[in-house]
Amino acid sequence: MMEDLDKLFPNLPLVNRAPYDAFVQIIFKDVQDYIKVKDDPHYRTVVNPDHANFADGPNTMMSFGWFERHVADGKLV
């Protein structure tokens, strides 16, 4: 894979600058869905406590964003 990246981006410095070894992306339809998940009893008692088994809680970082639709079916929306 690194050889392929070197062919695609010959001047790209191949240095791992990320301060983490994993990245998880979760996509919700809207913010309210995320709030509902965090309020769900199963999430609170099973899923969230399990975070400590595979992640460094104090150093976990979150990043938020959203998708915007600017073109659909070849037309500006």
PyMOL Python script that loads the backbone (N, CA, C, O; Angstrom):
from pymol import cmd

cmd.read_pdbstr("""\
ATOM      1  N   MET A   1       0.812  -1.187   0.000  1.00  0.00           N
ATOM      2  CA  MET A   1       0.000   0.000   0.000  1.00  0.00           C
ATOM      3  C   MET A   1       0.864   1.263   0.000  1.00  0.00           C
ATOM      4  O   MET A   1       0.567   2.220  -0.715  1.00  0.00           O
ATOM      5  N   MET A   2       1.908   1.262   0.785  1.00  0.00           N
ATOM      6  CA  MET A   2       2.756   2.457   0.862  1.00  0.00           C
ATOM      7  C   MET A   2       3.397   2.753  -0.489  1.00  0.00           C
ATOM      8  O   MET A   2       3.583   3.917  -0.844  1.00  0.00           O
ATOM      9  N   GLU A   3       3.739   1.699  -1.251  1.00  0.00           N
ATOM     10  CA  GLU A   3       4.307   1.919  -2.587  1.00  0.00           C
ATOM     11  C   GLU A   3       3.278   2.574  -3.495  1.00  0.00           C
ATOM     12  O   GLU A   3       3.615   3.459  -4.282  1.00  0.00           O
ATOM     13  N   ASP A   4       2.020   2.144  -3.390  1.00  0.00           N
ATOM     14  CA  ASP A   4       0.955   2.748  -4.194  1.00  0.00           C
ATOM     15  C   ASP A   4       0.762   4.215  -3.828  1.00  0.00           C
ATOM     16  O   ASP A   4       0.579   5.063  -4.702  1.00  0.00           O
ATOM     17  N   LEU A   5       0.804   4.507  -2.538  1.00  0.00           N
ATOM     18  CA  LEU A   5       0.664   5.902  -2.119  1.00  0.00           C
ATOM     19  C   LEU A   5       1.815   6.744  -2.642  1.00  0.00           C
ATOM     20  O   LEU A   5       1.628   7.895  -3.036  1.00  0.00           O
ATOM     21  N   ASP A   6       3.001   6.164  -2.642  1.00  0.00           N
ATOM     22  CA  ASP A   6       4.162   6.890  -3.148  1.00  0.00           C
ATOM     23  C   ASP A   6       4.013   7.193  -4.637  1.00  0.00           C
ATOM     24  O   ASP A   6       4.462   8.239  -5.106  1.00  0.00           O
ATOM     25  N   LYS A   7       3.388   6.283  -5.379  1.00  0.00           N
ATOM     26  CA  LYS A   7       3.155   6.532  -6.802  1.00  0.00           C
ATOM     27  C   LYS A   7       2.102   7.616  -7.008  1.00  0.00           C
ATOM     28  O   LYS A   7       2.235   8.455  -7.898  1.00  0.00           O
ATOM     29  N   LEU A   8       1.059   7.597  -6.187  1.00  0.00           N
ATOM     30  CA  LEU A   8       0.002   8.598  -6.300  1.00  0.00           C
ATOM     31  C   LEU A   8       0.450   9.978  -5.828  1.00  0.00           C
ATOM     32  O   LEU A   8       0.110  10.994  -6.434  1.00  0.00           O
ATOM     33  N   PHE A   9       1.209   9.999  -4.752  1.00  0.00           N
ATOM     34  CA  PHE A   9       1.646  11.253  -4.133  1.00  0.00           C
ATOM     35  C   PHE A   9       3.155  11.194  -3.889  1.00  0.00           C
ATOM     36  O   PHE A   9       3.591  10.988  -2.757  1.00  0.00           O
ATOM     37  N   PRO A  10       3.943  11.370  -4.935  1.00  0.00           N
ATOM     38  CA  PRO A  10       5.396  11.183  -4.785  1.00  0.00           C
ATOM     39  C   PRO A  10       6.062  12.155  -3.811  1.00  0.00           C
ATOM     40  O   PRO A  10       7.140  11.853  -3.299  1.00  0.00           O
ATOM     41  N   ASN A  11       5.469  13.283  -3.546  1.00  0.00           N
ATOM     42  CA  ASN A  11       6.087  14.261  -2.643  1.00  0.00           C
ATOM     43  C   ASN A  11       5.464  14.273  -1.260  1.00  0.00           C
ATOM     44  O   ASN A  11       5.787  15.132  -0.440  1.00  0.00           O
ATOM     45  N   LEU A  12       4.574  13.328  -0.995  1.00  0.00           N
ATOM     46  CA  LEU A  12       3.907  13.276   0.299  1.00  0.00           C
ATOM     47  C   LEU A  12       4.840  12.681   1.338  1.00  0.00           C
ATOM     48  O   LEU A  12       5.309  11.556   1.170  1.00  0.00           O
ATOM     49  N   PRO A  13       5.119  13.418   2.413  1.00  0.00           N
ATOM     50  CA  PRO A  13       5.955  12.828   3.473  1.00  0.00           C
ATOM     51  C   PRO A  13       5.200  11.679   4.139  1.00  0.00           C
ATOM     52  O   PRO A  13       4.092  11.873   4.639  1.00  0.00           O
ATOM     53  N   LEU A  14       5.780  10.510   4.147  1.00  0.00           N
ATOM     54  CA  LEU A  14       5.126   9.340   4.717  1.00  0.00           C
ATOM     55  C   LEU A  14       5.519   9.181   6.179  1.00  0.00           C
ATOM     56  O   LEU A  14       6.234   8.253   6.558  1.00  0.00           O
ATOM     57  N   VAL A  15       5.033  10.106   6.977  1.00  0.00           N
ATOM     58  CA  VAL A  15       5.300  10.091   8.410  1.00  0.00           C
ATOM     59  C   VAL A  15       3.953  10.040   9.118  1.00  0.00           C
ATOM     60  O   VAL A  15       3.050  10.811   8.796  1.00  0.00           O
ATOM     61  N   ASN A  16       3.819   9.144  10.072  1.00  0.00           N
ATOM     62  CA  ASN A  16       2.573   9.060  10.832  1.00  0.00           C
ATOM     63  C   ASN A  16       2.572  10.173  11.868  1.00  0.00           C
ATOM     64  O   ASN A  16       3.290  10.108  12.866  1.00  0.00           O
ATOM     65  N   ARG A  17       1.765  11.185  11.623  1.00  0.00           N
ATOM     66  CA  ARG A  17       1.708  12.317  12.537  1.00  0.00           C
ATOM     67  C   ARG A  17       0.505  12.248  13.466  1.00  0.00           C
ATOM     68  O   ARG A  17       0.362  13.084  14.357  1.00  0.00           O
ATOM     69  N   ALA A  18      -0.354  11.265  13.267  1.00  0.00           N
ATOM     70  CA  ALA A  18      -1.557  11.148  14.090  1.00  0.00           C
ATOM     71  C   ALA A  18      -1.177  10.688  15.499  1.00  0.00           C
ATOM     72  O   ALA A  18      -0.379   9.764  15.656  1.00  0.00           O
ATOM     73  N   PRO A  19      -1.743  11.324  16.514  1.00  0.00           N
ATOM     74  CA  PRO A  19      -1.417  10.945  17.895  1.00  0.00           C
ATOM     75  C   PRO A  19      -2.270   9.776  18.395  1.00  0.00           C
ATOM     76  O   PRO A  19      -2.427   9.603  19.604  1.00  0.00           O
ATOM     77  N   TYR A  20      -2.815   8.984  17.495  1.00  0.00           N
ATOM     78  CA  TYR A  20      -3.663   7.871  17.880  1.00  0.00           C
ATOM     79  C   TYR A  20      -3.414   6.703  16.942  1.00  0.00           C
ATOM     80  O   TYR A  20      -2.812   6.859  15.880  1.00  0.00           O
ATOM     81  N   ASP A  21      -3.885   5.529  17.349  1.00  0.00           N
ATOM     82  CA  ASP A  21      -3.686   4.355  16.509  1.00  0.00           C
ATOM     83  C   ASP A  21      -4.992   3.795  15.956  1.00  0.00           C
ATOM     84  O   ASP A  21      -4.995   2.740  15.322  1.00  0.00           O
ATOM     85  N   ALA A  22      -6.084   4.483  16.188  1.00  0.00           N
ATOM     86  CA  ALA A  22      -7.371   4.039  15.652  1.00  0.00           C
ATOM     87  C   ALA A  22      -8.278   5.247  15.441  1.00  0.00           C
ATOM     88  O   ALA A  22      -8.121   6.296  16.065  1.00  0.00           O
ATOM     89  N   PHE A  23      -9.223   5.053  14.542  1.00  0.00           N
ATOM     90  CA  PHE A  23     -10.188   6.110  14.250  1.00  0.00           C
ATOM     91  C   PHE A  23     -11.541   5.444  14.043  1.00  0.00           C
ATOM     92  O   PHE A  23     -11.646   4.484  13.280  1.00  0.00           O
ATOM     93  N   VAL A  24     -12.556   5.931  14.700  1.00  0.00           N
ATOM     94  CA  VAL A  24     -13.903   5.390  14.557  1.00  0.00           C
ATOM     95  C   VAL A  24     -14.790   6.512  14.040  1.00  0.00           C
ATOM     96  O   VAL A  24     -14.758   7.632  14.551  1.00  0.00           O
ATOM     97  N   GLN A  25     -15.573   6.200  13.030  1.00  0.00           N
ATOM     98  CA  GLN A  25     -16.498   7.185  12.480  1.00  0.00           C
ATOM     99  C   GLN A  25     -17.910   6.647  12.636  1.00  0.00           C
ATOM    100  O   GLN A  25     -18.220   5.543  12.188  1.00  0.00           O
ATOM    101  N   ILE A  26     -18.761   7.435  13.273  1.00  0.00           N
ATOM    102  CA  ILE A  26     -20.165   7.079  13.454  1.00  0.00           C
ATOM    103  C   ILE A  26     -20.983   8.207  12.850  1.00  0.00           C
ATOM    104  O   ILE A  26     -20.757   9.380  13.146  1.00  0.00           O
ATOM    105  N   ILE A  27     -21.934   7.841  12.004  1.00  0.00           N
ATOM    106  CA  ILE A  27     -22.732   8.856  11.329  1.00  0.00           C
ATOM    107  C   ILE A  27     -24.180   8.740  11.791  1.00  0.00           C
ATOM    108  O   ILE A  27     -24.787   7.672  11.715  1.00  0.00           O
ATOM    109  N   PHE A  28     -24.716   9.845  12.265  1.00  0.00           N
ATOM    110  CA  PHE A  28     -26.110   9.923  12.682  1.00  0.00           C
ATOM    111  C   PHE A  28     -26.860  10.822  11.716  1.00  0.00           C
ATOM    112  O   PHE A  28     -26.284  11.732  11.120  1.00  0.00           O
ATOM    113  N   LYS A  29     -28.145  10.559  11.568  1.00  0.00           N
ATOM    114  CA  LYS A  29     -28.974  11.379  10.680  1.00  0.00           C
ATOM    115  C   LYS A  29     -29.013  12.823  11.166  1.00  0.00           C
ATOM    116  O   LYS A  29     -28.954  13.759  10.369  1.00  0.00           O
ATOM    117  N   ASP A  30     -29.113  12.994  12.480  1.00  0.00           N
ATOM    118  CA  ASP A  30     -29.073  14.343  13.055  1.00  0.00           C
ATOM    119  C   ASP A  30     -28.585  14.258  14.492  1.00  0.00           C
ATOM    120  O   ASP A  30     -28.445  13.165  15.041  1.00  0.00           O
ATOM    121  N   VAL A  31     -28.333  15.382  15.087  1.00  0.00           N
ATOM    122  CA  VAL A  31     -27.778  15.445  16.441  1.00  0.00           C
ATOM    123  C   VAL A  31     -28.719  14.801  17.449  1.00  0.00           C
ATOM    124  O   VAL A  31     -28.263  14.189  18.414  1.00  0.00           O
ATOM    125  N   GLN A  32     -30.006  14.930  17.242  1.00  0.00           N
ATOM    126  CA  GLN A  32     -30.979  14.340  18.180  1.00  0.00           C
ATOM    127  C   GLN A  32     -30.816  12.824  18.264  1.00  0.00           C
ATOM    128  O   GLN A  32     -31.014  12.246  19.333  1.00  0.00           O
ATOM    129  N   ASP A  33     -30.462  12.174  17.165  1.00  0.00           N
ATOM    130  CA  ASP A  33     -30.231  10.733  17.201  1.00  0.00           C
ATOM    131  C   ASP A  33     -29.052  10.395  18.102  1.00  0.00           C
ATOM    132  O   ASP A  33     -29.089   9.397  18.821  1.00  0.00           O
ATOM    133  N   TYR A  34     -28.021  11.204  18.071  1.00  0.00           N
ATOM    134  CA  TYR A  34     -26.858  10.989  18.940  1.00  0.00           C
ATOM    135  C   TYR A  34     -27.254  11.177  20.401  1.00  0.00           C
ATOM    136  O   TYR A  34     -26.832  10.408  21.265  1.00  0.00           O
ATOM    137  N   ILE A  35     -28.052  12.185  20.674  1.00  0.00           N
ATOM    138  CA  ILE A  35     -28.518  12.428  22.039  1.00  0.00           C
ATOM    139  C   ILE A  35     -29.353  11.245  22.527  1.00  0.00           C
ATOM    140  O   ILE A  35     -29.219  10.831  23.678  1.00  0.00           O
ATOM    141  N   LYS A  36     -30.205  10.701  21.673  1.00  0.00           N
ATOM    142  CA  LYS A  36     -31.027   9.540  22.037  1.00  0.00           C
ATOM    143  C   LYS A  36     -30.151   8.336  22.372  1.00  0.00           C
ATOM    144  O   LYS A  36     -30.427   7.606  23.323  1.00  0.00           O
ATOM    145  N   VAL A  37     -29.101   8.135  21.592  1.00  0.00           N
ATOM    146  CA  VAL A  37     -28.190   7.011  21.865  1.00  0.00           C
ATOM    147  C   VAL A  37     -27.557   7.188  23.237  1.00  0.00           C
ATOM    148  O   VAL A  37     -27.535   6.249  24.033  1.00  0.00           O
ATOM    149  N   LYS A  38     -27.052   8.360  23.519  1.00  0.00           N
ATOM    150  CA  LYS A  38     -26.387   8.589  24.812  1.00  0.00           C
ATOM    151  C   LYS A  38     -27.347   8.452  25.992  1.00  0.00           C
ATOM    152  O   LYS A  38     -26.915   8.158  27.107  1.00  0.00           O
ATOM    153  N   ASP A  39     -28.643   8.661  25.759  1.00  0.00           N
ATOM    154  CA  ASP A  39     -29.644   8.522  26.815  1.00  0.00           C
ATOM    155  C   ASP A  39     -30.192   7.101  26.933  1.00  0.00           C
ATOM    156  O   ASP A  39     -30.901   6.790  27.889  1.00  0.00           O
ATOM    157  N   ASP A  40     -29.871   6.238  25.971  1.00  0.00           N
ATOM    158  CA  ASP A  40     -30.400   4.880  25.956  1.00  0.00           C
ATOM    159  C   ASP A  40     -29.806   4.067  27.111  1.00  0.00           C
ATOM    160  O   ASP A  40     -28.590   4.084  27.305  1.00  0.00           O
ATOM    161  N   PRO A  41     -30.637   3.355  27.882  1.00  0.00           N
ATOM    162  CA  PRO A  41     -30.132   2.569  29.016  1.00  0.00           C
ATOM    163  C   PRO A  41     -29.077   1.531  28.619  1.00  0.00           C
ATOM    164  O   PRO A  41     -28.106   1.341  29.352  1.00  0.00           O
ATOM    165  N   HIS A  42     -29.245   0.857  27.478  1.00  0.00           N
ATOM    166  CA  HIS A  42     -28.251  -0.135  27.038  1.00  0.00           C
ATOM    167  C   HIS A  42     -26.906   0.541  26.764  1.00  0.00           C
ATOM    168  O   HIS A  42     -25.856   0.015  27.131  1.00  0.00           O
ATOM    169  N   TYR A  43     -26.944   1.688  26.128  1.00  0.00           N
ATOM    170  CA  TYR A  43     -25.700   2.423  25.875  1.00  0.00           C
ATOM    171  C   TYR A  43     -25.028   2.776  27.198  1.00  0.00           C
ATOM    172  O   TYR A  43     -23.824   2.576  27.360  1.00  0.00           O
ATOM    173  N   ARG A  44     -25.792   3.291  28.125  1.00  0.00           N
ATOM    174  CA  ARG A  44     -25.219   3.740  29.405  1.00  0.00           C
ATOM    175  C   ARG A  44     -24.645   2.588  30.230  1.00  0.00           C
ATOM    176  O   ARG A  44     -23.614   2.750  30.884  1.00  0.00           O
ATOM    177  N   THR A  45     -25.304   1.429  30.205  1.00  0.00           N
ATOM    178  CA  THR A  45     -24.871   0.332  31.080  1.00  0.00           C
ATOM    179  C   THR A  45     -23.943  -0.680  30.420  1.00  0.00           C
ATOM    180  O   THR A  45     -23.198  -1.370  31.116  1.00  0.00           O
ATOM    181  N   VAL A  46     -23.973  -0.783  29.086  1.00  0.00           N
ATOM    182  CA  VAL A  46     -23.176  -1.808  28.407  1.00  0.00           C
ATOM    183  C   VAL A  46     -22.140  -1.199  27.458  1.00  0.00           C
ATOM    184  O   VAL A  46     -20.945  -1.466  27.583  1.00  0.00           O
ATOM    185  N   VAL A  47     -22.600  -0.390  26.523  1.00  0.00           N
ATOM    186  CA  VAL A  47     -21.710   0.107  25.471  1.00  0.00           C
ATOM    187  C   VAL A  47     -20.689   1.098  26.025  1.00  0.00           C
ATOM    188  O   VAL A  47     -19.488   0.903  25.835  1.00  0.00           O
ATOM    189  N   ASN A  48     -21.123   2.128  26.687  1.00  0.00           N
ATOM    190  CA  ASN A  48     -20.189   3.153  27.159  1.00  0.00           C
ATOM    191  C   ASN A  48     -19.164   2.610  28.154  1.00  0.00           C
ATOM    192  O   ASN A  48     -17.984   2.938  28.025  1.00  0.00           O
ATOM    193  N   PRO A  49     -19.552   1.797  29.139  1.00  0.00           N
ATOM    194  CA  PRO A  49     -18.532   1.253  30.040  1.00  0.00           C
ATOM    195  C   PRO A  49     -17.489   0.392  29.324  1.00  0.00           C
ATOM    196  O   PRO A  49     -16.344   0.308  29.768  1.00  0.00           O
ATOM    197  N   ASP A  50     -17.880  -0.249  28.216  1.00  0.00           N
ATOM    198  CA  ASP A  50     -16.952  -1.099  27.463  1.00  0.00           C
ATOM    199  C   ASP A  50     -15.855  -0.279  26.791  1.00  0.00           C
ATOM    200  O   ASP A  50     -14.815  -0.822  26.418  1.00  0.00           O
ATOM    201  N   HIS A  51     -16.076   1.000  26.638  1.00  0.00           N
ATOM    202  CA  HIS A  51     -15.085   1.891  26.024  1.00  0.00           C
ATOM    203  C   HIS A  51     -13.726   1.744  26.705  1.00  0.00           C
ATOM    204  O   HIS A  51     -12.687   1.788  26.045  1.00  0.00           O
ATOM    205  N   ALA A  52     -13.736   1.572  28.011  1.00  0.00           N
ATOM    206  CA  ALA A  52     -12.474   1.461  28.763  1.00  0.00           C
ATOM    207  C   ALA A  52     -11.678   0.209  28.389  1.00  0.00           C
ATOM    208  O   ALA A  52     -10.472   0.156  28.630  1.00  0.00           O
ATOM    209  N   ASN A  53     -12.329  -0.793  27.808  1.00  0.00           N
ATOM    210  CA  ASN A  53     -11.632  -2.023  27.434  1.00  0.00           C
ATOM    211  C   ASN A  53     -10.830  -1.910  26.146  1.00  0.00           C
ATOM    212  O   ASN A  53      -9.966  -2.747  25.887  1.00  0.00           O
ATOM    213  N   PHE A  54     -11.093  -0.909  25.347  1.00  0.00           N
ATOM    214  CA  PHE A  54     -10.383  -0.814  24.073  1.00  0.00           C
ATOM    215  C   PHE A  54      -9.874   0.582  23.748  1.00  0.00           C
ATOM    216  O   PHE A  54      -9.268   0.783  22.696  1.00  0.00           O
ATOM    217  N   ALA A  55     -10.106   1.539  24.618  1.00  0.00           N
ATOM    218  CA  ALA A  55      -9.663   2.903  24.331  1.00  0.00           C
ATOM    219  C   ALA A  55      -9.073   3.543  25.581  1.00  0.00           C
ATOM    220  O   ALA A  55      -9.375   3.158  26.711  1.00  0.00           O
ATOM    221  N   ASP A  56      -8.242   4.511  25.343  1.00  0.00           N
ATOM    222  CA  ASP A  56      -7.621   5.284  26.415  1.00  0.00           C
ATOM    223  C   ASP A  56      -8.538   6.477  26.694  1.00  0.00           C
ATOM    224  O   ASP A  56      -8.390   7.543  26.097  1.00  0.00           O
ATOM    225  N   GLY A  57      -9.481   6.279  27.606  1.00  0.00           N
ATOM    226  CA  GLY A  57     -10.502   7.281  27.901  1.00  0.00           C
ATOM    227  C   GLY A  57     -10.007   8.700  28.085  1.00  0.00           C
ATOM    228  O   GLY A  57     -10.511   9.610  27.427  1.00  0.00           O
ATOM    229  N   PRO A  58      -9.036   8.920  28.961  1.00  0.00           N
ATOM    230  CA  PRO A  58      -8.573  10.299  29.176  1.00  0.00           C
ATOM    231  C   PRO A  58      -7.973  10.953  27.929  1.00  0.00           C
ATOM    232  O   PRO A  58      -7.936  12.178  27.824  1.00  0.00           O
ATOM    233  N   ASN A  59      -7.506  10.137  26.992  1.00  0.00           N
ATOM    234  CA  ASN A  59      -6.896  10.700  25.783  1.00  0.00           C
ATOM    235  C   ASN A  59      -7.781  10.562  24.541  1.00  0.00           C
ATOM    236  O   ASN A  59      -7.351  10.883  23.433  1.00  0.00           O
ATOM    237  N   THR A  60      -9.013  10.087  24.727  1.00  0.00           N
ATOM    238  CA  THR A  60      -9.936   9.973  23.606  1.00  0.00           C
ATOM    239  C   THR A  60     -10.347  11.360  23.144  1.00  0.00           C
ATOM    240  O   THR A  60     -10.658  12.227  23.961  1.00  0.00           O
ATOM    241  N   MET A  61     -10.349  11.565  21.839  1.00  0.00           N
ATOM    242  CA  MET A  61     -10.754  12.849  21.272  1.00  0.00           C
ATOM    243  C   MET A  61     -11.963  12.638  20.385  1.00  0.00           C
ATOM    244  O   MET A  61     -12.143  11.566  19.807  1.00  0.00           O
ATOM    245  N   MET A  62     -12.781  13.656  20.280  1.00  0.00           N
ATOM    246  CA  MET A  62     -13.945  13.600  19.406  1.00  0.00           C
ATOM    247  C   MET A  62     -13.891  14.772  18.440  1.00  0.00           C
ATOM    248  O   MET A  62     -13.419  15.861  18.770  1.00  0.00           O
ATOM    249  N   SER A  63     -14.377  14.520  17.263  1.00  0.00           N
ATOM    250  CA  SER A  63     -14.466  15.553  16.241  1.00  0.00           C
ATOM    251  C   SER A  63     -15.855  15.473  15.648  1.00  0.00           C
ATOM    252  O   SER A  63     -16.335  14.382  15.342  1.00  0.00           O
ATOM    253  N   PHE A  64     -16.501  16.599  15.481  1.00  0.00           N
ATOM    254  CA  PHE A  64     -17.867  16.617  14.957  1.00  0.00           C
ATOM    255  C   PHE A  64     -17.899  17.324  13.620  1.00  0.00           C
ATOM    256  O   PHE A  64     -17.152  18.274  13.387  1.00  0.00           O
ATOM    257  N   GLY A  65     -18.755  16.864  12.759  1.00  0.00           N
ATOM    258  CA  GLY A  65     -18.921  17.487  11.454  1.00  0.00           C
ATOM    259  C   GLY A  65     -20.275  17.105  10.900  1.00  0.00           C
ATOM    260  O   GLY A  65     -21.095  16.507  11.597  1.00  0.00           O
ATOM    261  N   TRP A  66     -20.505  17.444   9.662  1.00  0.00           N
ATOM    262  CA  TRP A  66     -21.768  17.120   9.021  1.00  0.00           C
ATOM    263  C   TRP A  66     -21.569  17.056   7.522  1.00  0.00           C
ATOM    264  O   TRP A  66     -20.592  17.569   6.976  1.00  0.00           O
ATOM    265  N   PHE A  67     -22.519  16.416   6.875  1.00  0.00           N
ATOM    266  CA  PHE A  67     -22.514  16.330   5.424  1.00  0.00           C
ATOM    267  C   PHE A  67     -23.439  17.408   4.884  1.00  0.00           C
ATOM    268  O   PHE A  67     -24.499  17.669   5.454  1.00  0.00           O
ATOM    269  N   GLU A  68     -23.044  18.020   3.805  1.00  0.00           N
ATOM    270  CA  GLU A  68     -23.901  18.983   3.125  1.00  0.00           C
ATOM    271  C   GLU A  68     -24.070  18.534   1.685  1.00  0.00           C
ATOM    272  O   GLU A  68     -23.127  18.068   1.046  1.00  0.00           O
ATOM    273  N   ARG A  69     -25.266  18.680   1.196  1.00  0.00           N
ATOM    274  CA  ARG A  69     -25.553  18.300  -0.182  1.00  0.00           C
ATOM    275  C   ARG A  69     -25.608  19.574  -1.013  1.00  0.00           C
ATOM    276  O   ARG A  69     -26.452  20.443  -0.793  1.00  0.00           O
ATOM    277  N   HIS A  70     -24.702  19.666  -1.964  1.00  0.00           N
ATOM    278  CA  HIS A  70     -24.652  20.839  -2.835  1.00  0.00           C
ATOM    279  C   HIS A  70     -25.097  20.522  -4.259  1.00  0.00           C
ATOM    280  O   HIS A  70     -25.586  21.396  -4.975  1.00  0.00           O
ATOM    281  N   VAL A  71     -24.924  19.270  -4.659  1.00  0.00           N
ATOM    282  CA  VAL A  71     -25.318  18.838  -6.000  1.00  0.00           C
ATOM    283  C   VAL A  71     -26.033  17.507  -5.875  1.00  0.00           C
ATOM    284  O   VAL A  71     -25.555  16.597  -5.198  1.00  0.00           O
ATOM    285  N   ALA A  72     -27.190  17.395  -6.537  1.00  0.00           N
ATOM    286  CA  ALA A  72     -27.931  16.145  -6.572  1.00  0.00           C
ATOM    287  C   ALA A  72     -28.456  15.951  -7.990  1.00  0.00           C
ATOM    288  O   ALA A  72     -29.065  16.851  -8.568  1.00  0.00           O
ATOM    289  N   ASP A  73     -28.214  14.780  -8.533  1.00  0.00           N
ATOM    290  CA  ASP A  73     -28.643  14.487  -9.905  1.00  0.00           C
ATOM    291  C   ASP A  73     -28.115  15.524 -10.899  1.00  0.00           C
ATOM    292  O   ASP A  73     -28.799  15.898 -11.851  1.00  0.00           O
ATOM    293  N   GLY A  74     -26.903  15.972 -10.660  1.00  0.00           N
ATOM    294  CA  GLY A  74     -26.257  16.933 -11.578  1.00  0.00           C
ATOM    295  C   GLY A  74     -26.764  18.349 -11.454  1.00  0.00           C
ATOM    296  O   GLY A  74     -26.410  19.198 -12.273  1.00  0.00           O
ATOM    297  N   LYS A  75     -27.589  18.634 -10.448  1.00  0.00           N
ATOM    298  CA  LYS A  75     -28.148  19.983 -10.295  1.00  0.00           C
ATOM    299  C   LYS A  75     -27.779  20.563  -8.951  1.00  0.00           C
ATOM    300  O   LYS A  75     -27.693  19.849  -7.952  1.00  0.00           O
ATOM    301  N   LEU A  76     -27.564  21.848  -8.934  1.00  0.00           N
ATOM    302  CA  LEU A  76     -27.274  22.556  -7.700  1.00  0.00           C
ATOM    303  C   LEU A  76     -28.510  22.566  -6.810  1.00  0.00           C
ATOM    304  O   LEU A  76     -29.602  22.907  -7.263  1.00  0.00           O
ATOM    305  N   VAL A  77     -28.344  22.201  -5.570  1.00  0.00           N
ATOM    306  CA  VAL A  77     -29.496  22.196  -4.635  1.00  0.00           C
ATOM    307  C   VAL A  77     -29.272  23.203  -3.520  1.00  0.00           C
ATOM    308  O   VAL A  77     -30.120  23.348  -2.639  1.00  0.00           O
TER     309      VAL A  77
END
""", "prot")
cmd.dss("prot")
cmd.show_as("cartoon", "prot")
cmd.util.cbc("prot")
cmd.orient("prot")
